[in-house]
């Protein structure tokens, strides 16, 4: 009986591969990404300051501040949900380390299946921003092409690296191989 349950457990395990792919935005798209990252960071900082510090559950945080954050920062509904989740995750990690969350920088924003789409034809990242949806070419290698072929990623993080360029960190989920 125990072996059966362990086998079910192994079949339900997922692994996540994160592909980091450089974006090739136009100057207007670069502006949109920057504005969105700034609004996302501002929303996270606002949430962190106004919601009780002991709340670490994303749903509880969202219930308290969702509408206010959506109106204040011009983010899409899904970006507001992702901002609440980021604050919750950072608070939980800080709590486990005996610290407090200090500040969120405008260098990235989280995307889900509605705010990020991978378009295999032409290797484009379709990303919701504060202004509009932007279809941005990605600089893909043969490795990226092999991993992304036939995939439908459901989450990503858009990041500005220290070199000032924008990248998308695409999460690909699959079943874990048997041990």
C-alpha positions in Angstrom: 0.0 0.0 0.0 2.8 2.4 0.9 4.6 1.7 -2.3 1.5 2.5 -4.3 1.1 5.9 -2.6 4.8 6.7 -3.1 4.4 5.8 -6.8 1.4 8.2 -7.1 3.5 10.9 -5.3 6.3 10.5 -7.8 4.0 10.7 -10.8 2.5 13.9 -9.4 5.9 15.6 -9.0 6.7 18.4 -11.4 10.0 19.9 -12.3 10.5 23.5 -13.5 13.1 24.6 -16.0 13.7 28.3 -16.2 14.9 29.6 -19.5 16.5 33.1 -19.5 16.0 34.7 -23.0 17.1 38.1 -24.0 14.3 40.4 -25.3 14.9 42.7 -28.3 12.4 45.5 -27.7 12.0 48.7 -29.7 12.6 51.9 -27.8 8.8 52.3 -27.2 8.6 48.7 -25.9 11.6 49.3 -23.6 9.7 52.3 -22.2 6.6 50.2 -21.7 8.6 47.5 -19.9 10.2 50.2 -17.7 6.9 51.8 -16.8 5.4 48.4 -16.0 8.3 47.4 -13.8 8.1 50.8 -12.0 4.3 50.4 -11.4 4.8 46.8 -10.2 7.5 47.8 -7.7 5.4 50.8 -6.6 2.4 48.5 -6.1 4.5 46.0 -4.1 6.0 48.8 -1.9 2.5 50.3 -1.3 1.1 46.8 -0.4 4.0 46.2 1.9 3.5 49.5 3.7 -0.3 49.5 4.0 -1.2 45.9 4.6 -0.7 44.5 8.1 2.9 43.2 8.3 1.8 39.9 9.8 -0.2 38.9 6.7 1.9 36.5 4.6 -0.9 34.8 2.6 -1.3 36.1 -0.9 -5.1 35.7 -0.9 -5.5 37.5 2.4 -3.3 40.4 1.2 -5.2 40.5 -2.1 -8.6 40.6 -0.3 -7.5 43.7 1.7 -5.9 45.8 -1.1 -6.7 44.6 -4.6 -9.2 47.3 -5.8 -7.1 50.1 -4.3 -3.9 48.9 -5.9 -5.5 48.4 -9.3 -6.9 51.9 -9.3 -3.7 53.6 -8.0 -1.1 52.0 -10.2 -2.8 51.2 -13.5 -1.7 47.6 -13.5 -3.8 44.8 -15.1 -5.8 42.7 -12.8 -3.4 39.8 -13.1 -0.4 42.0 -12.4 -2.0 43.2 -9.2 -2.6 39.6 -8.2 1.1 38.8 -9.0 2.2 41.8 -6.9 0.2 40.6 -3.9 1.8 37.2 -4.4 5.3 38.6 -4.6 4.8 40.6 -1.4 3.4 37.5 0.4 6.3 35.4 -0.7 8.9 38.0 0.3 7.2 38.5 3.7 7.2 34.7 4.3 10.9 34.4 3.4 11.8 37.4 5.6 9.7 36.1 8.5 11.5 32.7 8.3 14.9 34.6 8.4 13.8 36.9 11.3 13.8 40.0 9.1 11.4 42.5 7.5 10.8 43.2 3.8 12.5 46.6 3.1 11.9 47.7 -0.4 11.0 46.5 -3.9 13.1 47.7 -6.9 11.7 48.4 -10.3 13.8 45.8 -12.1 11.2 43.0 -12.8 7.5 42.0 -12.8 5.8 38.7 -12.7 3.6 37.3 -15.4 1.0 34.5 -15.5 -0.7 32.8 -18.4 -2.9 35.9 -19.1 -0.1 38.5 -19.0 2.6 36.5 -20.9 2.3 34.3 -24.0 5.0 32.7 -26.0 4.5 32.8 -29.7 6.6 30.1 -31.4 6.2 31.5 -34.9 8.8 34.3 -34.9 9.8 33.6 -31.3 7.9 36.5 -29.7 7.1 37.2 -26.1 3.6 38.8 -25.9 3.6 40.7 -22.6 0.9 42.8 -21.0 2.2 46.2 -19.9 0.6 49.2 -18.3 0.2 50.8 -21.7 -0.7 47.9 -24.0 0.2 44.3 -24.9 3.7 44.3 -26.5 4.9 41.5 -28.9 8.6 41.6 -28.4 11.1 39.5 -30.4 13.3 37.2 -28.4 17.0 36.4 -29.1 16.9 32.6 -29.0 19.7 30.1 -29.4 19.4 26.5 -30.7 19.1 25.4 -27.1 16.1 27.8 -26.5 14.5 26.6 -29.7 14.8 23.0 -28.6 13.4 23.6 -25.2 10.5 25.9 -26.3 9.4 23.8 -29.3 5.8 22.9 -28.8 5.6 24.4 -25.3 2.9 26.6 -23.8 4.6 28.3 -20.8 2.1 29.5 -18.1 4.4 31.8 -16.2 7.4 34.1 -16.6 9.2 37.0 -15.1 10.3 40.0 -17.1 13.6 41.4 -15.7 16.0 44.2 -16.4 19.5 42.8 -15.8 22.4 44.8 -14.6 23.6 45.3 -18.1 20.4 47.4 -18.6 18.9 44.9 -21.1 15.5 43.2 -20.7 15.2 39.4 -20.4 12.3 37.1 -19.9 12.7 34.2 -17.5 10.3 31.6 -18.8 9.2 28.7 -16.5 8.6 25.4 -18.3 6.9 22.8 -16.1 7.1 19.1 -16.8 6.7 15.7 -15.0 9.8 14.8 -13.0 11.7 11.8 -14.4 11.4 8.6 -12.4 14.2 8.1 -9.9 
